Amino acid sequence: MTLRRKLLLVALCTLALPVAGWLYVRQMEALLREGQAQALIASARAVARSLVVTHAVLPQGDAAWYVEQAVNPITVDGYGDDWAPLTPWSQPFGARGKLLLAEDAGGLYLYAEVRDTRRTRADAMDGANALAADHLNLVLGNAAGQQRYLLESDAPGAITARALGSPVPGLPTEIPAQWQEDGSGFRIELRLPRTPRLQALGIGAYVAEAGGDRMAAEVRPLLAYSPTLSAELASLAPDRVQARVLSPQGWLLARSGRLDTAPGAHGQPGWFASLVYRSLLAARLEDANLWAQDVPRLDTPEVLRARAGSPVSVWRSGEERGSVVLSAAVPIERGGQPVGVLLLEQASRAVPLLANRALLGLLLTSFGVLLMAGAILLLFATRLSLRLSRLRNAAERAQLADGRLDGSFERARFPMTDAPDEIGDLARSFERLFEAVGGYTDYLRTLASKLSHELNTPLAIVKSSLDNLEHAELPPDAQPYLARARDGVARLGALVRAMSEASRMERAIAAAEPEDVDLREVVRGCAEAYRPLAGARRLECVLPDAPLHLHCAPEPIAQALDKLFDNALSFTPPDGWLRLSLRAVDGGAEIELANQGPPLPAAMHGRLFDSLVSLRDKATPGDAPHLGLGLYVVRLVAERHGGVASARNLDDGTGVAFSLRLHGMPRQRL
């Protein structure tokens, strides 16, 4: 992984800042909501206590029949079409019955349905008691007492409910009604005069096939929406708050105020802000449908908990986009017993707006800082990477392909040595290292010429001394020692001449004048000259079909080929083969001399073309000495022509191949 990518990953750690900020804003939003909820619960408790102290009309007892407000005009016909909007809030009675009560200016309406798949009529009882047939028991009550009524019919249509027993003052003796039935059961619809004296109602159904109690009727007080209680509630409820008083069963008894979810001074958030608030900040919100303003009954778990005596606060979605509603439900207690539930609801746009603004501001600031920090780190990493790349490139340029130092680079200044930081220290260390290695390389490069110059004088002294000893009278047993001394002097002289020759070759190669030549003719001429020297060995010459022109010095190239052939000939067996080839390469030419023989040692691959390096065994008496200067000359010729000399083992393992890649010499400007 590159340095820039590593620093980029480090920069990503700054993402912890917006995450921490988001958690902080979320916690602050939760605390803000909690404080607002506690304040609304405190207001609800105060209003609930005030309702009790002012002796407001509150429901008595746990069970009651609730009379709803009629939504549509009701026609007494025994069908439930007019009751469809109120059907979701029907009240069960007995095991098979369902009751709906509604009122309007015309009176109190009753609609009852009884499930009865096997009707038993009075005309089928064979003179038996009519009470044994399917019928409905109705009980009306006021302050004077209770009056019972029997509703029964042999066929669908209009019926009359007659009072049973003694009449009760203020209650009717006959009630007109409509009876309808089908395969699922029978339905009864009637209208009662809505007088203040009507306080309770009881209803029960007798189904013959079920064997029910024919006189069973559950009598409960009547509850309805109270304008008087609503007026008292309006005088006690806080401003901009909707208040509702519910019975213990959740029926609506009074209401004041309306929820204001229209856009206010804070403005209306967009869809994205609303999505951010609901996804990242707000805790779980209740469904707004369960808390609708116009329903006659709320039986949510929060209302049930408040009825049990535990104050509850709930946040739910508002009807308008981006709004939330806070609801606080507290019990209304009289004498230590809950008689109802007070529900205060307050719409809020400030909480999501402020939270959204805080979060968006934090996110924008955090991401701005993150982008700036990432850009700075990326620029720093890029600059650092470029400086290290320059240092690496300088070190690579200082070395040739075979690992030696480039003499022209040794005289140049190493880059970034003036930098005061750690990279500058590293550059200065590299410079000192290359200076030391360059000095050592220069010493080794000139060692041969220095030795040849220094050894000439003492060698001449030794040779002249040996010449003088030949004219002196020496005992016969000293003659062998004198011969060995002369042989050693001769070999030493050959070494000195070889080193001198290498020095002269260096100067000759450096001073060689280039010209445009056809390398194919140069290689062909060398191959023809080598055939007599190869003896019994096979020499193959592979040349391109077309001329291969190159701007070069042909004499140094021929001398380099002489060195390569001499080296290959010494390692090729008497019946072996040699192959001299020439081919064109990109930007120049390549001459390769392959021969059969032992492979190159792996440790010597990078040192073959150094000065004073040889693979031959120690010379025996009478053999010409080998200093390892031949391949060194080959390397000098390749470098003079902008190329490189290399050696490799053949793929089949039968021998080695030495190649001389040449790119030509620069043309001189006139």
N, C-alpha and C positions, 0 to 999 in steps of 0.2 A: 504494500500500500504506500502511495506516495505521501510526501510530507504535507502537501496541500489537502489531501483527503483526510489525513489524520487531524489536522487543525480544523477542518470543516466539521468532523465528528465532535471535536472538543467544543466548537461553537454551538452545536446542537444542544449541549448541556444547558445553555441559557434558556432553553424552552421551559426549564423548571420555574423561571420567573413568571411567565403568564399562567402556568398551572397553579402556582402558589397564590397569585393574585386572584385567579378564578375561585379558588377555595375560600379566600378571604372575603371576596364579594358575596359568595354564596352564604357564608356564615353571617355576614352583616345583614344580608337580606332576610335570613331566617330570624335573626334577632329583631330586626325591624318588624317583621310580621308577627312575631311572638308578642312584642310590646303592644302593637296595635290590637291584637286579639285579647290581651289581658285588659286593655282599656275598655274595649267593647263589652267584655264580660262584666266588668265592674259597673258599666252603665246599665246593662241588662239587670243586674241584681238590684240596683237602686230603683229602676222602674218597677220591677216585680214587687219589691217591698212597698212601694207607693201605691200600687194597685190594691194591695191587701189593706193598707192603712186607710185609704179613702173609701173602703167598703164597696168596691166596684162589684158589679154583678158577675160572679164567677160560677162555673158549673159545680154542681154538688154530686158526689158519687162517681164511681168509676165507669159505669155502663150507662149509655144514653143513646137515643135515636137522633141522628143528625138530619136536619132539614136543610136541603141545599137550595140555592137560588136558581130558579128556573132560567135556563138560557134561551129557550124558544117557547112560544105559546103552546100550551098543552091542551090537547083535545081528549076528553074522556071517551075512549072508544075500545079500550081493552088491548090495544096494540102498543108496542114499545118503541115505535119510530120516533116519537117526540122526546123520548128519554135517552136517545143514543149518546148525547154529550156527557150525560151523568152516569152512564152504565159502568165505567171503570171504578166508581166509588159506591157500588151497591153494598148493602149491609145484609149479612146472612141472618136468617132466623131458623131455628130448628135444624134438622138434618137435611132438609130438601128445599128450603125456601130462600128467596132473595128479595130484598125490600129496597125500594127507592122512594124517598120523600123529597118533595120540592114545594116551594111556595112562590107566589107572585101576588099581584094586587087582587086577583080573583079568589084566592084562598089557598088551602093546603091540599096538595095532591099526593095520592098514595098509589104506588104501582108495585104489585107483588107477583112473583113467579114461583110456582111450585112444581118440582119435577115429579111426574107421575105417569109412568108408561102404561099402567093398567087402571083406567078410570073405573071407579065404582059410583054409579048414580043412584039417586033415591028411587027412581022409577023402576029400578031393577032389584029392589030389596023385597018385593012381594009383600008390601004392607008393613014391613018392619020399620023400626024407628029411623027417621031421616038422618039422625046424627051418626048413624053407622055408615053413611055414604061419605065420599070425599068432600071436605068443606074447609072453610077458613074461619078462624075465630079472630075477632077484632075487639080490642078493649080500648076505650077512650076514658081519660080521667081528668078531673079538675079538682078544685078545692072541695067540692061537695061530695065527691066520690068517684066511683068508676062504673062505666056502663059497658056491658058486653053485647056483641053483635055476632050473628051467624050469617055467613055468606056461602050459599050453595045454589047450584043450578043443575038442571037436567040436560040443558043444551046451551050452546053459546048464545050470547045476547045480553039484553039489559036485565038486571036483577035489582032487588031492593033488600038491603041489609036491615033487618028489624031488631030492635032492642030486645034483649032477654031480661026478664025480671022487671023490677020497678023502675020507672024513669028517674033519671038523675037530673036535677035542675041545671040548665045551661048546656045540656048535651042533647043532640037530636035523637028522636025515637026511630026515625027511618033515614037511611042513607042510600041514595041511588048509586048504582055501580054498573060496570060492564064486565061480563064474564066471557073469556075466550079460551079455547083449548085446542090442542093438537096432539100428535102422537108422543110428544115429550112431556106434556103436563098441561096445567091450566094457569091462566093469568087473570088477575083482577085489578081493575083500575077504578078509582073513585075520587071525588073531591069533597073536602070537609071545610066547613066555615072556619077561618083562622081567627079565633077569638082569643083574647088574653086569658080566658078561663080554661082553655085547653092546655094542660100541663104534662100529661103523660100519654103514652100510647103503648098498647100491647098487641102482639100479633102471633098467631100460631096456626099451623096447618095440620089437618087430620087426613092421613092417607090410609085408606082401608087396608091395602095390601101390606103396609108396614106395621099395622096394628098399633098406631100411635095413640097417645092420650088425646081424646077428642076435645078436651077443654084446655089443653096446654097452650098458653099464650104468655110470652115474655114481655112483661110490662116495664118500660124504661121511661125516664124523663125525656123531654124533647129539648134538643139543642139546635140553635140556629145562629146565623151571623147577627151580631148585636150592634146596631148603630150607636147605642148609648155607650157601650163599652169601647167602641172605636173612638168616640169623641173624647172619652177620658184618657184613652191611650195616646191620642194625638197631643193632648196637653202635657203629657209626661215624657214622651219619647224625644231623644236628641234630634237636632236638625240634620237634614240630609241622611236620615236613617229610616229604613222601612221596618216597622214593628208589626209583629203578628202574635196574637194570643191564641194558643191551641188548647183544646181539651186534652185530658190524659190519653185519649185514643188518637190524638193528632188532628182532630177536626178544627177548622178555622172558625174562631168565635169573634175575632176583631182584627182590624188592620188599619194602620195609619202610615202615610208616606208612601213614596214610590222609589224604586232604585233608579238613580240617575247614572246611567252608563254612557251618556253622550260625551263626546270629546270636550274637555274643559280647557283651562288655561295652559295645561301641560302639553296639549296637542294629542294627536292620535298616532300611536306607533304603527309602523308599517308591518307587513306580513313577516318580513325577515326578523325585525326586532321582536315580534310576538313569538316567532319560532325559537329565537335565541333564548328568550325568557322561559318559555315552557320546557325547552330541552336542557338548558344548562343551569338555570337558576332556581326556578320554582320547584317546590316539592310536589308531591302528587296532588292534583286538584280533583275535587269531586265533580261529577257530571251535573251540568246546570239543569238538565231536564228533571232531575229528582227534586229540585228546589224551585220549581216554576212558581211564578207569583200568583197565578189565577187558579191554582188547584184548591179544592175544598179540604184536602186532607194531606198531611205530611206524616208518613210513617217511616222515615229514615232511621237508621240505627242511632244517629246523633240525637234525634228527638226522643227516642226510647231511653237513651242514657240520661238525658235531662229530666225526663219524667221520673226516673229512678232516683233523682237527687244529685246527679253529677253535672256541673256546668261543662259545656262542650263548646269548642270553637272549631269552625270548619272553613277552609278556603276552597272556593269553587270557581269555575270559569264563568265569566260574565257573558251576557247575550251579545254585547258588542265586541269587536275584535280588539284584543289587547287589554281587555278589562278583566279584573278579578273581583270577586265578592267575598267579603268576610261575614260569616254568620256565627252568632253567639246564641246558644240556647241555654236557658237557666230554668229551674223549676219555680213555679208559683206555689208557695206553701201557706197554708192556713191551719193554725193549731198543730203544726208539725207534720201535717199530711199534705202531699202534693195534690193540688186541685187543677193544675194546668201547666202549660209550658209557655214561656215568653221567648220569642225569637226575634232578635235584632239583626238586621242585614245592612251592610254598608258597602257600596261599590267603591272601588279604588283603582285609579289609574296611576296615581303617584308612585306606588310601590313598584310596579313593573317598569315604569318609565325611568325612575331614578336608578333602579338596579340595572336596567339595560344601558343607561348612559354611563354608569360607573363601569360596567363590564366592558362595553365597547371602547370607552376611553382607555381603560387598562389594557385591553387587547391591542388597540392601535399603538399605544405607547410602547408596550412590551415588544410587539412585533417590529415596530420601528427601531427600537434599541437592538433587537435581535438581528435585523437586517444590517444595521450599521456595524454591529460587532462582527457579524459574519463577513461583511465586506472588508472590514479592517483586517481581520484575521486572514482572509483569503489573499488580500494584497500583501500582507506580511509574509504569508507562506509562499506566495509566488516570488516575491523578491528574494526570500531566503533560498528557495529552490533554484532560482536563476543563478544566484551567487555560488551555490554548491555545484551547479552544473558547469559554471565557468571554471571553477577549481578542478573539477574532474576532467573537463576537456583540456585544460592546460597540462595536467599530469599525463593525459593520454598523448597529447601532441609531443611531449618531451621524450616519448619512447617510440622507437621504430618498431617495425613488425616483429623483429627477433628479440625484443626486450632491451636493446641498447639505447643509450641516450642520444638524442639529436643534438649534434654539435652546435647548430645555429640557435637552438632553444637555450642551450646552456649559457649563451652570451646575452640572452634576453632576460628582462626582469619578470619575475613570477607575478601574476595578477593578484590584486587585493592585499598586497603586503602592507599597505598603509592603513587598512581598516583597524579601528581600535577594539573591535569585539573579538569573540572567540574564533570566528571564521578568519579574521586577520591573523590571529595567532597560528591557526592551522596553516594558512598560506605561507607565513614566515618560516614555519617548521618545514614545510615542503621545499621552500626555496633553499634553506640550509642543507637539507638532505640532498637535493639535486646538485647543489654546488659541490658537496663532498663526493657524491658519486661521479659527477662530471670530472672533477679533478683526478679521481682514481682512473676513470676511463681514458682521459688524456694521457696519463702516465703509461697505461698499458698500451695505448695506441702508438706511442713514440718509443716504447721500450726497445723494440727491435733495432731501430736506427741508432739509438743511443748505445746499445750494447755493441753493435757492429763498429761504431766509431771508437769506443773505448777499448775494445779488445784488439784492434789492429796493431797498436804499438807493442803491448806485451807479447803478442803472438809473433811479431817480427823479431823481437829480442830472443825468444825461445828458439825460433827457427835458425837464426844466425848462430846461436850458441851450439845447436846441434850440428850445424855445418862445420863449425870450428872443431867439434869433437871428432868428426870424421878424419881430420888431418892429424889428430893426435894419436899416439900409440896407446891403444886400449887392449887389455887382456881379452882373449877370445870369449870368455864367459860374459863379458859386458856387451858384446855385439847384439844379442837378442833384445836387451833392454833399450839399446839405442834405436833398434828398428821399431820397437813398439812405441817409443817416444815420437819418432818421426810419423808413424801412422796416426797417433793421436793428434799431432800438430796438423796433419793433413785434414783430418776430420773436423778439427776445430776451425781450420781455415775455410772449409766448405760451409760450415755453419755461419760464419761471419759473412761470407759472400752471399749466402741465401738471405740473411737479414738485410744486407745492403741492397740486394736485388728487390726485396719487398719494399724497402723505403723508396727506391727509385721508381718502382711500379706505382706507388701511391702518388708521387709527384707527377709521373707520366700520365696517370689516369686523370688527375686534377687538371693538367694542362692540355689534355687531348682536344683537338679541334673537331667539331661535328661536321658531318656532311650527309647529303641524301644518298643512301645506298640501298641496294636490294639485298636484304638479309638472306634471301634464298641462295644467292651466289656465294655469300660469305660462308654459310653453313656447308654448302656443297664442297667448296674448296677445302675447308677444314676436314670434312669427312674423307675426301680423297687422300689428303696427307696422312690421315690416321690409319688407313688400311694397311700399309706396310708394317706399321708399328704393332698392329693387332695380332700379327702372326697367324696362328691357327684359329683364333677366335673369330666369330662371325660378327661383322659390323654392318648394321642396317641403317640406312639413311631415309627418313620420311620427310618429304618436303611438300608444300602446297603447290597446287597446279598453277596459280597465278603468282606474279612477282609480289613480294612483300616489302614495300619501301618504308624506310624509317630514317629520321634525322638523328644520326648517332655517330660514334667514333668506331670504325670497324676494327682498328688494330687492338684496342683494349678488349673488344668482344672476342676477337680471335685468341688473345692471350688467356682470357677467362675460360674459353673452351679448351685450350691446351691444359689448363690446370684441372678442369673437370675430367678430361680424358685420362690424364696421368693418374688421377685419383681412382677413377673407375677401373683402369687397366690393372692397377695393383691389387684390386680385390676380386677381379674376374678370374675364374679358373681357366686353365689352358684351353679347354674345349668349350668354354662358355660363349655367351653372346653379349653384344652391346647394341643399343639402338639410339641413334641421334635423330631427333625430330624437331620440326619447326612448325608452328601454327599461329594464326592471328588470334588475338584476344582484344577485348574492348580497350581502345586507346593505345594499342601497341602490339607486341609480339611476345611469344614465350618459346624459349629453346629448352628442350629437355633431353638429358642424357641418362638412359637407363642401362643397367648392367646386371648380369646374373652374379649373385654373391650373397654373403651373409647379410641379415637385416641390421638396421641401425639400432643401437641400444636406446631404450626409451629415455634414459637420463641425458643423452647427448643431443636430443633434437633441437634444443634451444641454444647450443653452444658450438655446433659444428663450424659455423662461419666466423667464430672468434679467432683472434690472433693467438698463435702458440698453442693450438689445440689440435691433437691428432688422435686417430683411432688405431694407428698401426702399433704393433708390438715394438719393444725396444730393439733397435737395430743390432744386428750381429756384426762381428769384425768384417770389414770390407764392404758392407752395405752403405749406401748413401744415407745420410741423416735426413730425418723428416721433422720439420719444426711446426707443421700445421699452418703454414702461411699461404698455401695454395688456395684453399677455400676462402681465406680471408681476402685475398685479392679478388676472387669471384664476387664476393659481397660488395667490395668497393666499386667494381665495374657496374653492378646492378644499381647501386645507389647513385652513381654518377649519371645513369640514364633514367633516374626517377623511378626505378623498379625495386625489386626485392629478389633475393636468392633464397631458395627453400629446398628441403630434402624430405623424402617420404619413403616408406616401405611400399612395395608393390602389393596390390590387393591379393594376388595369389601366393605371396610369400616367397617368390623365387629370387627376389633381388631388391634393389633400391633404385630410386630415380631422383636426380638432381635437376632442378629447373631454374632457369634464369629468365625472369619476367622483365621486359624492357618497355618503357613508355616514351623513350626518345629524350633528346636533350633540347633545351630551349634555344630558339634561334636568336642570334645576335642582331641587334639593331644597328643599322649603318648610320 
